[in-house]
Amino acid sequence: MGTNKRYADAIDRRVGERILERAAADGPLQHLTDAELELDRRPLTIDPQPKPAKAWVRFGSTPVLVDALVNRWTSRACGISFEVAGKQMRTWVWASAVSEAPRGGDRNL
């Protein structure tokens, strides 16, 4: 038997959502500290049209790759937002934890 190609994306998405919800239950969303961000010393870019991306975040000690929007950034960190079970989450992550979403088109971070 083969896989159901018609519903494969929907099934993958639901499995990913469940993994994210489980990770979020394991501990609080981790954030970079003010000292790490250095917002008083580094230029900050705020994007009125946030860019889609993939980003690694941590809930407690559990790392998870999420679909996120990059809302702001410095040369070292990105401010992102994403959803977990319908709840909007926001955090800062290191820029190296963010990669462009695989959506084609002309989207640059």
SEFIMAR-148000 format. One record per atom (N, C-alpha, C, O): x, y, z; residue in one letter. Coordinates in steps of 0.2 Angstrom, whole numbers, padded with zeros to 4 digits, always signed. Layout:
<recs>
XYZa...
</recs>
This chain:
<recs>
+0004-0006+0000m+0000+0000+0000m+0004+0006+0000m+0010+0006+0003m+0002+0011-0004g+0006+0018-0004g+0003+0022+0001g-0001+0021+0005g+0006+0028+0001t+0003+0034+0005t-0002+0038+0002t-0003+0038-0004t-0007+0041+0006n-0012+0045+0003n-0009+0052+0001n-0008+0056+0006n-0008+0053-0005k-0005+0059-0007k-0009+0065-0007k-0007+0070-0006k-0016+0063-0007r-0021+0069-0007r-0021+0072+0000r-0022+0078+0000r-0020+0068+0005y-0020+0071+0012y-0014+0071+0016y-0014+0073+0022y-0008+0070+0012a-0002+0069+0016a+0000+0076+0019a+0002+0076+0025a-0001+0081+0015d+0001+0088+0018d-0003+0090+0025d+0000+0092+0029d-0009+0088+0024a-0014+0090+0030a-0012+0086+0036a-0012+0088+0042a-0010+0079+0035i-0008+0075+0040i-0002+0077+0043i-0001+0077+0049i+0003+0079+0039d+0010+0081+0041d+0009+0087+0045d+0012+0088+0051d+0004+0092+0043r+0003+0098+0047r+0000+0097+0054r+0002+0100+0059r-0005+0092+0054r-0008+0090+0061r-0003+0087+0065r-0002+0089+0071r+0002+0083+0063v+0007+0080+0067v+0012+0085+0070v+0013+0085+0075v+0014+0090+0065g+0018+0095+0067g+0015+0099+0073g+0018+0101+0077g+0008+0101+0072e+0005+0105+0077e+0005+0101+0084e+0006+0104+0089e+0004+0095+0084r+0003+0091+0090r+0010+0091+0093r+0011+0091+0099r+0015+0090+0089i+0022+0090+0092i+0024+0097+0095i+0026+0097+0101i+0022+0102+0092l+0023+0109+0095l+0019+0110+0101l+0021+0113+0106l+0012+0108+0101e+0008+0108+0107e+0011+0104+0113e+0011+0107+0119e+0014+0098+0112r+0017+0094+0117r+0023+0098+0120r+0025+0098+0126r+0027+0100+0115a+0033+0104+0117a+0032+0110+0122a+0035+0111+0127a+0026+0114+0120a+0024+0120+0123a+0022+0118+0130a+0023+0122+0135a+0019+0112+0131a+0017+0110+0138a+0023+0108+0142a+0022+0107+0148a+0029+0106+0139d+0035+0104+0143d+0038+0110+0147d+0042+0108+0152d+0037+0116+0145g+0040+0121+0149g+0039+0128+0145g+0036+0128+0140g+0041+0133+0149p+0040+0140+0146p+0044+0142+0140p+0050+0139+0139p+0042+0146+0135l+0045+0148+0129l+0051+0152+0132l+0051+0156+0136l+0057+0150+0129q+0063+0153+0131q+0064+0160+0126q+0062+0160+0121q+0067+0165+0129h+0069+0171+0126h+0076+0173+0127h+0079+0171+0132h+0078+0177+0122l+0085+0180+0123l+0084+0186+0129l+0079+0189+0129l+0090+0187+0132t+0090+0192+0137t+0091+0199+0134t+0094+0199+0129t+0090+0204+0138d+0091+0211+0136d+0099+0211+0135d+0101+0215+0130d+0103+0208+0139a+0110+0209+0138a+0112+0205+0131a+0117+0208+0128a+0109+0200+0130e+0111+0196+0123e+0108+0200+0117e+0112+0200+0112e+0103+0203+0118l+0100+0207+0112l+0104+0213+0111l+0104+0215+0105l+0106+0217+0116e+0110+0223+0115e+0106+0228+0111e+0109+0231+0106e+0100+0229+0112l+0096+0234+0108l+0098+0241+0109l+0096+0245+0105l+0101+0242+0115d+0104+0249+0116d+0110+0250+0112d+0112+0256+0111d+0113+0245+0109r+0119+0246+0105r+0119+0244+0097r+0123+0246+0093r+0114+0240+0096r+0113+0238+0089r+0107+0241+0085r+0102+0242+0088r+0108+0243+0079p+0102+0245+0075p+0096+0240+0075p+0098+0234+0074p+0090+0242+0075l+0084+0238+0075l+0080+0239+0069l+0079+0245+0068l+0078+0234+0065t+0074+0235+0059t+0067+0232+0061t+0067+0226+0064t+0062+0236+0060i+0055+0233+0061i+0052+0233+0055i+0051+0238+0051i+0049+0227+0053d+0046+0226+0046d+0039+0227+0046d+0036+0223+0050d+0036+0232+0043p+0028+0232+0043p+0025+0226+0039p+0019+0225+0040p+0029+0223+0035q+0026+0217+0032q+0031+0211+0034q+0035+0209+0030q+0029+0208+0040p+0033+0202+0042p+0034+0197+0037p+0030+0195+0033p+0040+0194+0037k+0042+0189+0032k+0041+0182+0035k+0043+0180+0041k+0039+0177+0031p+0038+0170+0034p+0045+0167+0034p+0049+0168+0030p+0046+0162+0039a+0052+0159+0040a+0051+0153+0044a+0046+0152+0047a+0056+0149+0045k+0056+0143+0049k+0061+0145+0055k+0066+0148+0053k+0060+0144+0061a+0064+0146+0066a+0064+0141+0072a+0059+0137+0073a+0070+0140+0075w+0071+0135+0081w+0069+0139+0087w+0072+0144+0088w+0065+0137+0091v+0063+0139+0097v+0064+0134+0103v+0064+0128+0101v+0064+0136+0109r+0064+0131+0114r+0058+0132+0119r+0057+0138+0121r+0055+0127+0121f+0050+0127+0127f+0054+0123+0132f+0054+0117+0132f+0056+0126+0138g+0060+0123+0143g+0066+0121+0139g+0070+0125+0137g+0068+0114+0139s+0074+0112+0136s+0072+0109+0129s+0077+0105+0126s+0066+0109+0127t+0064+0106+0121t+0064+0110+0115t+0061+0115+0115t+0069+0109+0110p+0069+0113+0104p+0064+0110+0099p+0062+0105+0098p+0061+0115+0095v+0056+0114+0090v+0056+0119+0085v+0058+0125+0086v+0056+0116+0079l+0056+0120+0073l+0049+0123+0071l+0044+0118+0070l+0048+0129+0071v+0041+0132+0070v+0041+0136+0063v+0046+0139+0061v+0035+0137+0061d+0033+0141+0055d+0032+0148+0059d+0027+0148+0063d+0036+0153+0057a+0035+0159+0061a+0035+0165+0056a+0036+0164+0050a+0034+0171+0059l+0035+0177+0055l+0040+0181+0058l+0040+0182+0064l+0045+0184+0054v+0050+0188+0057v+0048+0195+0057v+0046+0198+0051v+0047+0198+0063n+0044+0205+0063n+0049+0210+0064n+0048+0216+0062n+0055+0208+0067r+0060+0213+0068r+0067+0210+0068r+0067+0203+0070r+0072+0213+0068w+0079+0210+0068w+0084+0215+0069w+0084+0221+0068w+0090+0212+0072t+0096+0216+0072t+0101+0212+0068t+0099+0207+0065t+0107+0213+0069s+0112+0209+0065s+0113+0202+0068s+0116+0198+0065s+0111+0201+0074r+0112+0195+0078r+0106+0191+0080r+0106+0185+0081r+0100+0195+0080a+0094+0191+0083a+0088+0193+0079a+0088+0199+0075a+0083+0189+0079c+0077+0190+0076c+0071+0190+0081c+0071+0185+0085c+0066+0195+0080g+0060+0194+0084g+0055+0191+0080g+0053+0193+0074g+0052+0185+0082i+0048+0181+0078i+0041+0181+0082i+0040+0182+0088i+0036+0179+0078s+0029+0177+0081s+0027+0171+0078s+0029+0169+0072s+0023+0167+0081f+0021+0160+0079f+0015+0158+0083f+0014+0161+0089f+0011+0153+0081e+0005+0151+0085e+0006+0144+0088e+0009+0140+0084e+0003+0143+0094v+0003+0137+0097v-0004+0136+0099v-0006+0139+0104v-0008+0131+0096a-0015+0129+0098a-0019+0136+0098a-0023+0137+0103a-0018+0140+0093g-0022+0146+0092g-0020+0152+0097g-0022+0157+0096g-0014+0151+0101k-0012+0156+0105k-0005+0159+0101k-0001+0156+0099k-0005+0166+0101q+0000+0170+0098q+0006+0170+0103q+0005+0172+0108q+0012+0168+0100m+0018+0168+0104m+0023+0173+0101m+0023+0173+0095m+0027+0176+0105r+0032+0180+0102r+0039+0179+0106r+0038+0178+0112r+0044+0179+0103t+0051+0179+0106t+0056+0181+0102t+0055+0183+0096t+0062+0182+0105w+0068+0184+0101w+0072+0177+0101w+0073+0174+0106w+0075+0176+0095v+0080+0170+0094v+0086+0173+0091v+0086+0178+0087v+0091+0169+0091w+0097+0171+0087w+0096+0170+0080w+0092+0166+0078w+0099+0175+0076a+0098+0175+0069a+0099+0168+0065a+0096+0167+0060a+0104+0165+0068s+0106+0159+0065s+0101+0153+0066s+0101+0148+0063s+0096+0154+0071a+0091+0150+0072a+0085+0150+0067a+0080+0147+0067a+0086+0155+0062v+0080+0157+0058v+0083+0156+0050v+0088+0157+0049v+0078+0152+0047s+0080+0151+0040s+0073+0153+0036s+0068+0153+0038s+0074+0155+0029e+0069+0157+0025e+0064+0152+0024e+0066+0146+0023e+0058+0153+0024a+0053+0148+0023a+0053+0145+0016a+0055+0149+0011a+0052+0139+0015p+0052+0136+0008p+0046+0138+0004p+0042+0134+0002p+0046+0144+0002r+0040+0147-0002r+0041+0150-0008r+0037+0153-0011r+0047+0150-0011g+0049+0153-0017g+0047+0160-0017g+0045+0163-0012g+0048+0164-0022g+0046+0171-0022g+0052+0175-0020g+0058+0172-0019g+0051+0181-0019d+0057+0186-0018d+0056+0188-0010d+0055+0194-0009d+0057+0184-0006r+0057+0185+0001r+0064+0185+0004r+0066+0179+0005r+0066+0190+0007n+0073+0191+0010n+0072+0193+0017n+0068+0197+0019n+0076+0190+0021l+0076+0192+0028l+0081+0197+0029l+0082+0199+0035l
</recs>
